[in-house]
Amino acid sequence: MVSAVFHSPMEHLEPLVPAALPHPRPVSKPVTESPVAAKATVAKAVSGIDWRGFWLAVLPPLFGLVLLVGLWALVSAWTANSIPTPLETFRQAVVIFSDPFYRKGPNDQGVGWNILMSLERVAVGFGLAAAVGIPAGFVIGRFDFMSRMFNPLISLLRPVSPLAWLPIGLLVFKGANPAAIWTIFVCSIWPMIINTAVGVQRVPQDYMNVARVLNLSEWKIVTKILFPSVLPYMLTGVRLAVGTAWLVIVAAEMLTGGVGIGFWVWDEWNNLNVKNIIIAIFVIGIVGLLLEYALIRIATAFTFEEVKS
């Protein structure tokens, strides 16, 4: 008779070994905040508003503006009021912008019409430059033969001052307005060509190898691989081109005449109205700043960073 051997259930259990506990970390002393930082933290906790960050964002630009106005006032006093004071210029600006869209003849229009006409010329010239420059940048960056062919031409023509092209525009188009648009076109096209081509050339070769393995068409390579990768470079070129275009249109309109912010500056100089010239300088700067800010926001929305593992 076989006797059954009964084992206690406890025999099948492995002995419990306590897990190795990590060495206790040395207790560091709490970092004591400065009284100012402590007050800012308490104020933020109470009100829910980061007042310290708010003042850091507001005060430096405010101090810069105060410094500009102070230097302006000193220059005005030093030149025996040949340069109008900030207060006089502000009063004149209130008068001008109280009716910015008046019309009293072809050469006497409000500052609003002049700004809109300059923006229209910039938009047309810039749009034509984008329609030509961005596809040209893709072609130059994509094909080595085209890059070797056009790089010397770009290096030769890009350093030429945009205003040097204005007489050519007057000769060819027989009109001031198309000549100004031609000048904007020429100065805007180079940043878009160069930045787009550089972006295409910096696309990782692995992407192109995968496209070659999958036997993708050239259209799919451009739309599915190149365009998403090149978009940040392309938007940088667009931003640089718009800034250059707005810079050049003022000088071009001074030479061609007609309605425009550049012509308005030159006309006020002929009338020896320095107040309006200073106002026009601020208007040009503000419009350029708004254009730059809008394009930076667009570029930021389409720019991505690689996730590091």
Wavefront OBJ file of the C-alpha trace (Angstrom):
o trace
v 0.000 0.000 0.000
v 1.397 3.232 -1.140
v 1.223 5.774 1.474
v 0.424 9.258 0.330
v 2.847 11.828 1.403
v 1.224 15.080 2.337
v 3.245 18.208 2.198
v 2.332 21.252 4.046
v 1.274 24.128 1.783
v 3.835 26.310 3.434
v 6.632 24.138 2.013
v 5.942 25.365 -1.542
v 6.337 28.991 -0.642
v 9.672 30.625 -1.143
v 11.034 32.449 1.794
v 10.151 36.085 1.732
v 13.261 38.172 1.352
v 12.819 41.844 2.025
v 13.481 43.926 -1.050
v 16.588 46.010 -1.057
v 15.603 49.395 0.124
v 17.217 52.374 -1.539
v 19.699 54.284 0.485
v 18.035 57.192 2.125
v 18.781 60.419 0.302
v 20.345 63.144 2.307
v 17.774 65.621 3.330
v 18.607 68.911 1.677
v 17.799 72.141 3.288
v 14.855 73.939 1.796
v 15.751 76.731 -0.579
v 14.685 79.957 0.930
v 13.154 82.416 -1.497
v 14.040 86.013 -1.491
v 11.446 88.281 0.101
v 10.504 89.714 -3.321
v 10.041 86.259 -4.885
v 8.118 85.064 -1.848
v 5.763 88.021 -2.062
v 5.293 87.401 -5.809
v 4.471 83.739 -5.150
v 1.964 84.649 -2.444
v 0.377 87.307 -4.655
v 0.066 84.840 -7.542
v -1.489 82.220 -5.257
v -3.981 84.717 -3.899
v -4.996 86.508 -7.102
v -4.200 83.843 -9.718
v -2.231 86.373 -11.812
v 1.510 86.268 -12.353
v 2.174 89.925 -11.632
v 5.936 89.485 -11.760
v 5.787 88.063 -15.289
v 3.327 90.777 -16.270
v 5.605 93.601 -15.151
v 8.650 91.947 -16.733
v 6.764 91.899 -20.029
v 5.448 95.464 -19.781
v 8.149 97.536 -18.104
v 11.134 96.977 -20.467
v 9.254 98.108 -23.629
v 7.766 100.996 -21.647
v 11.214 102.113 -20.508
v 12.468 101.879 -24.091
v 9.610 104.067 -25.305
v 10.267 106.605 -22.556
v 13.962 106.646 -23.524
v 13.061 107.280 -27.177
v 10.717 110.132 -26.306
v 13.304 111.635 -23.933
v 16.040 111.570 -26.579
v 13.597 113.011 -29.094
v 12.783 115.896 -26.749
v 16.496 116.566 -26.157
v 17.214 116.643 -29.911
v 14.266 118.974 -30.443
v 15.549 121.394 -27.784
v 19.148 121.153 -29.049
v 18.141 121.975 -32.658
v 16.182 125.074 -31.556
v 12.843 123.386 -32.373
v 13.679 122.720 -36.020
v 12.680 119.161 -35.070
v 9.152 119.236 -33.611
v 8.688 118.099 -30.036
v 6.898 114.818 -29.212
v 3.869 116.734 -27.928
v 3.549 118.804 -31.109
v 3.892 115.689 -33.247
v 1.250 113.877 -31.188
v -1.205 116.729 -31.662
v -0.571 116.683 -35.413
v -1.081 112.910 -35.469
v -4.462 113.332 -33.794
v -5.468 115.763 -36.553
v -4.220 113.471 -39.335
v -5.865 110.307 -38.049
v -9.143 112.044 -37.283
v -9.847 111.833 -41.048
v -7.344 109.441 -42.663
v -9.444 108.697 -45.763
v -10.222 112.101 -47.194
v -9.814 112.910 -50.897
v -9.069 116.412 -52.210
v -7.513 115.517 -55.519
v -5.250 112.886 -57.061
v -2.202 114.053 -55.111
v -3.939 115.145 -51.900
v -5.356 112.128 -50.101
v -5.420 110.967 -46.513
v -2.708 108.837 -44.979
v -5.050 105.835 -44.940
v -5.304 105.780 -48.748
v -1.525 106.083 -49.041
v -0.970 103.125 -46.711
v -3.507 100.990 -48.561
v -1.960 101.809 -51.939
v 1.510 100.873 -50.697
v 0.182 97.607 -49.227
v -1.546 96.848 -52.523
v 1.703 97.282 -54.463
v 3.549 95.126 -51.941
v 0.865 92.419 -52.108
v 0.919 92.244 -55.921
v 4.702 92.263 -56.238
v 5.137 89.845 -53.364
v 2.442 87.506 -54.694
v 4.104 87.336 -58.110
v 7.480 86.707 -56.456
v 6.011 83.866 -54.370
v 4.349 82.319 -57.420
v 7.706 82.237 -59.226
v 10.247 81.973 -56.399
v 8.839 79.088 -54.355
v 8.486 76.626 -57.284
v 11.897 77.738 -58.559
v 13.369 77.041 -55.126
v 11.909 73.509 -55.168
v 13.374 72.839 -58.616
v 16.801 74.263 -57.749
v 16.971 72.340 -54.489
v 15.646 69.100 -55.968
v 17.891 68.751 -59.019
v 21.637 69.154 -58.785
v 21.952 70.238 -62.439
v 19.495 73.111 -61.894
v 21.305 74.111 -58.717
v 24.647 74.298 -60.515
v 23.000 76.222 -63.328
v 21.227 78.917 -61.307
v 23.506 79.395 -58.304
v 25.943 81.654 -60.207
v 23.068 83.764 -61.543
v 21.543 84.166 -58.084
v 24.916 85.049 -56.585
v 25.396 87.669 -59.311
v 21.968 89.335 -59.168
v 21.033 89.079 -55.489
v 23.480 91.748 -54.183
v 22.161 94.345 -56.656
v 20.196 97.095 -54.916
v 16.460 96.762 -55.609
v 16.245 100.429 -56.628
v 18.706 99.729 -59.425
v 15.937 97.703 -61.073
v 13.483 100.609 -60.976
v 14.738 102.320 -64.184
v 14.486 98.983 -65.994
v 10.872 98.734 -64.864
v 10.115 102.271 -66.007
v 11.693 101.528 -69.377
v 9.866 98.249 -69.924
v 6.433 98.930 -68.387
v 6.140 102.657 -69.230
v 4.433 103.432 -65.921
v 5.302 104.243 -62.321
v 2.906 101.777 -60.701
v 4.022 98.639 -62.609
v 7.647 99.748 -62.203
v 7.208 99.857 -58.418
v 5.569 96.416 -58.479
v 8.454 95.119 -60.602
v 10.924 96.435 -58.025
v 9.040 94.656 -55.231
v 9.014 91.467 -57.304
v 12.783 91.525 -57.813
v 13.664 92.246 -54.177
v 11.195 89.645 -52.828
v 12.077 86.703 -55.023
v 15.627 86.034 -53.790
v 14.862 85.174 -50.123
v 12.114 82.779 -51.177
v 14.242 81.013 -53.794
v 17.249 80.639 -51.510
v 15.398 79.519 -48.368
v 13.176 77.070 -50.262
v 16.145 75.547 -52.089
v 18.127 75.188 -48.864
v 15.135 73.530 -47.199
v 14.811 71.009 -50.032
v 18.522 70.198 -49.881
v 18.320 69.571 -46.133
v 15.547 66.981 -46.343
v 16.994 63.756 -44.840
v 18.231 61.346 -47.480
v 16.394 58.503 -45.738
v 13.084 60.076 -46.765
v 14.152 60.158 -50.401
v 15.388 56.553 -50.217
v 11.996 55.422 -48.919
v 10.282 57.321 -51.729
v 12.566 55.629 -54.254
v 11.813 52.190 -52.777
v 8.069 52.857 -52.876
v 8.422 54.140 -56.450
v 6.553 57.347 -55.665
v 5.866 59.816 -58.432
v 7.575 63.197 -58.421
v 4.288 64.887 -57.536
v 3.845 62.689 -54.449
v 7.465 63.279 -53.440
v 6.881 67.025 -53.559
v 3.505 67.032 -51.817
v 4.019 64.242 -49.256
v 7.720 64.528 -48.395
v 9.318 67.765 -49.533
v 6.557 70.267 -48.820
v 5.985 69.348 -45.127
v 9.736 69.312 -44.485
v 10.490 72.528 -46.381
v 7.552 74.538 -45.012
v 9.461 76.127 -42.074
v 12.289 77.216 -44.410
v 9.795 78.506 -46.945
v 7.929 80.578 -44.361
v 11.220 82.065 -43.177
v 11.914 83.163 -46.744
v 8.420 84.629 -46.995
v 8.931 86.612 -43.795
v 12.252 88.010 -44.987
v 10.767 88.849 -48.382
v 7.834 90.781 -46.911
v 10.145 92.819 -44.684
v 12.366 93.671 -47.631
v 9.383 94.516 -49.832
v 7.909 96.937 -47.297
v 11.342 98.525 -46.901
v 11.832 99.000 -50.635
v 8.354 100.258 -51.533
v 8.861 103.464 -49.544
v 12.015 104.349 -51.482
v 10.458 103.319 -54.807
v 7.404 105.498 -54.248
v 9.616 108.471 -53.415
v 11.097 108.183 -56.898
v 7.971 107.269 -58.869
v 5.395 109.555 -57.222
v 1.668 108.964 -57.128
v -0.301 107.765 -54.116
v 1.644 105.818 -51.491
v 3.272 106.231 -48.125
v 6.670 106.857 -49.719
v 5.285 109.580 -51.955
v 3.460 111.048 -48.948
v 6.785 111.359 -47.090
v 8.446 113.038 -50.077
v 5.507 115.382 -50.632
v 5.552 116.461 -46.985
v 9.284 117.132 -47.288
v 8.626 119.378 -50.277
v 6.123 121.251 -48.098
v 8.679 121.358 -45.239
v 6.169 119.664 -42.937
v 8.524 117.802 -40.611
v 5.742 116.752 -38.243
v 4.062 114.681 -40.934
v 7.394 113.134 -41.916
v 7.955 111.932 -38.347
v 4.389 110.622 -38.212
v 4.981 108.754 -41.478
v 8.140 107.187 -40.019
v 6.139 105.807 -37.098
v 3.360 104.632 -39.433
v 5.846 102.786 -41.656
v 7.444 101.166 -38.615
v 4.127 100.094 -37.093
v 2.811 98.601 -40.350
v 6.091 96.736 -40.886
v 5.957 95.473 -37.303
v 2.416 94.173 -37.777
v 3.366 92.396 -41.001
v 6.384 90.837 -39.303
v 4.335 89.738 -36.289
v 1.621 88.175 -38.441
v 4.126 86.164 -40.458
v 5.993 85.063 -37.332
v 2.725 83.749 -35.907
v 2.025 81.858 -39.124
v 5.551 80.439 -39.209
v 5.303 79.375 -35.564
v 2.035 77.568 -36.231
v 3.638 75.466 -38.981
v 7.023 74.887 -37.329
v 7.562 71.693 -35.365
v 10.388 70.371 -33.259
v 11.662 66.844 -33.400
v 10.799 64.758 -30.369
v 13.956 63.487 -28.740
v 13.813 59.917 -27.429
l 1 2 3 4 5 6 7 8 9 10 11 12 13 14 15 16 17 18 19 20 21 22 23 24 25 26 27 28 29 30 31 32 33 34 35 36 37 38 39 40 41 42 43 44 45 46 47 48 49 50 51 52 53 54 55 56 57 58 59 60 61 62 63 64 65 66 67 68 69 70 71 72 73 74 75 76 77 78 79 80 81 82 83 84 85 86 87 88 89 90 91 92 93 94 95 96 97 98 99 100 101 102 103 104 105 106 107 108 109 110 111 112 113 114 115 116 117 118 119 120 121 122 123 124 125 126 127 128 129 130 131 132 133 134 135 136 137 138 139 140 141 142 143 144 145 146 147 148 149 150 151 152 153 154 155 156 157 158 159 160 161 162 163 164 165 166 167 168 169 170 171 172 173 174 175 176 177 178 179 180 181 182 183 184 185 186 187 188 189 190 191 192 193 194 195 196 197 198 199 200 201 202 203 204 205 206 207 208 209 210 211 212 213 214 215 216 217 218 219 220 221 222 223 224 225 226 227 228 229 230 231 232 233 234 235 236 237 238 239 240 241 242 243 244 245 246 247 248 249 250 251 252 253 254 255 256 257 258 259 260 261 262 263 264 265 266 267 268 269 270 271 272 273 274 275 276 277 278 279 280 281 282 283 284 285 286 287 288 289 290 291 292 293 294 295 296 297 298 299 300 301 302 303 304 305 306 307 308 309
